[in-house]
Amino acid sequence: MPMNKILLPIVALVGAVGLFLLASDAAYDWVKAFHIIAVIAWMAGMLYLPRLFVYHSDATAGSDKSETFKIMERRLYSAIIMPAMLATWILGLWLAWKGFGFSGGWLHAKIALVVALSGVHGFLGGSLRKFERDANTRSARFWRIMNEVPTVLLLLIVILVAVKPF
C-alpha cells in the first residue's frame, strides 16, 4: 500500500482530534478561512477531473496520451482532491459545531448536499480506477455532463450558506 494511502487518513484523524480538542472559539475565523481554502481546492479538482476524463475517454487505451492522462488524474486525485475533501469535512464539521451547534435547516440541507458531493467524489475515484485499468465504458459526452454535477451542488451549497433561507 502506498505511503499516502496510510499517511493521509492518519494525518486527517490526528488533525480532526486536535482541532476538536484543542481549538478555542477564538480560532473560529482562522478555521473558517482554511475551510474556504479547502473547499476551493476540492472544487477545483472536482471540476477538473471529469474534464480530464472527457479527453481520456477519447484516447486510445495504452497510448502515450492515455498513460499521461492516468498520471495527471492520479496526481490530481491523491494530491489535491482527497486531502482537500478531508480538510473540508473536518474544518466544516468543527465550524458547524462551534458556530451553529449543528442547528438550522439550511445547515442540515448544506450537509446533505456536501454528502452528495462526497458521493460524486467517490464515483470519480471509482471511475479513476477504471481508467487506470483501461476499463472505462463511459463516453466523452457522459463526462461532459458529469462535469456539471459538482457545479450545481456548489451553487446550491453557496446559496444555502450565504442566504440561510430556512
C-alpha positions in Angstrom: 0.0 0.0 0.0 1.5 3.4 -1.0 2.5 5.6 1.9 0.0 8.4 1.1 -2.9 5.9 1.5 -1.7 5.2 5.0 -0.4 8.6 6.0 -3.3 10.8 4.8 -6.0 9.1 7.0 -3.7 9.2 10.0 -2.9 12.9 9.5 -6.6 13.6 9.0 -7.6 11.8 12.1 -4.9 13.4 14.2 -5.8 16.8 12.8 -9.5 16.3 13.5 -8.9 15.1 17.1 -6.5 18.0 17.7 -8.9 20.6 16.2 -11.9 19.3 18.2 -10.0 19.0 21.5 -7.6 22.0 21.3 -9.0 24.8 19.2 -10.7 27.6 21.1 -13.6 29.7 20.0 -11.0 32.4 19.1 -9.8 30.2 16.3 -13.2 30.3 14.5 -12.2 32.9 11.9 -8.9 31.0 11.1 -10.7 27.7 10.8 -13.3 29.3 8.5 -10.6 30.8 6.3 -8.8 27.4 6.0 -12.2 25.7 5.4 -12.9 28.1 2.5 -9.4 27.4 1.0 -10.0 23.6 1.3 -13.4 24.0 -0.4 -11.8 25.9 -3.3 -9.1 23.3 -3.7 -11.6 20.5 -3.6 -13.9 22.1 -6.1 -11.1 22.9 -8.4 -10.2 19.3 -8.5 -13.8 18.1 -8.7 -14.3 20.3 -11.8 -11.0 19.4 -13.5 -11.0 15.6 -13.0 -14.2 15.0 -15.1 -12.7 17.3 -17.8 -9.6 15.1 -17.9 -11.9 12.1 -18.2 -13.6 13.7 -21.3 -10.2 13.8 -23.0 -9.0 10.5 -21.6 -12.1 8.7 -22.9 -11.2 9.7 -26.4 -7.6 8.5 -26.1 -6.7 5.0 -27.3 -6.1 2.6 -24.4 -2.4 2.0 -23.8 -1.3 5.1 -25.9 1.2 7.6 -24.6 -1.7 10.1 -24.4 -3.8 7.7 -22.2 -0.8 6.9 -20.0 -0.2 10.7 -19.5 -3.9 11.2 -18.5 -3.6 8.4 -15.9 -0.6 10.1 -14.3 -2.4 13.5 -14.3 -5.6 12.1 -12.9 -4.0 10.1 -10.2 -1.9 13.0 -9.0 -4.8 15.4 -9.0 -7.0 12.9 -7.1 -4.4 11.9 -4.5 -2.5 15.2 -4.0 -5.3 17.7 -4.2 -8.9 16.3 -4.3 -8.6 13.8 -1.5 -6.7 16.0 1.1 -8.9 18.9 0.3 -12.1 16.9 0.8 -10.8 15.6 4.1 -9.9 19.1 5.3 -13.2 20.5 4.1 -15.1 17.9 6.1 -13.0 18.2 9.3 -13.0 22.0 9.3 -16.6 22.3 8.2 -17.9 20.0 11.0 -15.9 21.9 13.5 -17.4 25.2 12.2 -20.9 23.7 12.3 -20.4 22.5 15.9 -18.8 25.7 17.2 -20.7 28.2 15.2 -24.2 26.8 15.0 -24.4 23.8 17.3 -25.4 21.8 14.3 -28.7 23.6 14.2 -30.6 25.3 11.4 -32.5 23.8 8.5 -30.1 25.5 6.0 -27.1 23.8 7.7 -28.8 20.4 7.5 -29.6 20.9 3.8 -26.0 22.1 3.2 -24.6 19.0 4.9 -26.8 16.8 2.8 -25.5 18.4 -0.3 -21.9 18.0 0.9 -22.7 14.3 1.4 -24.0 14.2 -2.2 -20.8 16.0 -3.4 -18.8 13.4 -1.4 -20.7 10.7 -3.3 -19.7 12.3 -6.6 -16.2 12.4 -5.2 -16.4 8.6 -4.6 -17.8 8.0 -8.0 -15.0 9.9 -9.6 -12.5 7.9 -7.5 -14.0 4.6 -8.7 -14.0 5.9 -12.3 -10.3 6.9 -11.9 -9.6 3.3 -11.0 -11.4 2.1 -14.1 -9.5 4.4 -16.3 -6.2 3.1 -14.7 -7.3 -0.4 -15.8 -8.3 0.8 -19.2 -11.8 -0.3 -18.3 -13.8 2.9 -18.8 -17.1 2.3 -20.6 -18.4 5.9 -20.5 -18.4 8.3 -23.4 -16.8 11.8 -23.5 -20.4 13.1 -23.6 -21.2 11.4 -20.3 -18.1 13.0 -18.7 -19.1 16.4 -20.1 -22.5 16.1 -18.4 -20.8 14.7 -15.2 -18.6 17.8 -15.2 -21.6 19.9 -14.4 -22.8 18.0 -11.3 -20.2 19.4 -8.9 -21.0 22.9 -10.2 -24.8 22.5 -9.5 -24.1 21.2 -6.0 -21.6 24.0 -5.3 -24.1 26.7 -6.4 -26.8 25.2 -4.1 -24.3 24.9 -1.2 -23.1 28.5 -1.6 -26.7 29.8 -1.7 -27.6 28.0 1.5 -24.5 29.4 3.3 -24.9 32.9 2.1 -28.7 33.3 2.3 -29.6 30.8 5.1 -33.2 30.7 3.7 -34.5 28.4 6.4 
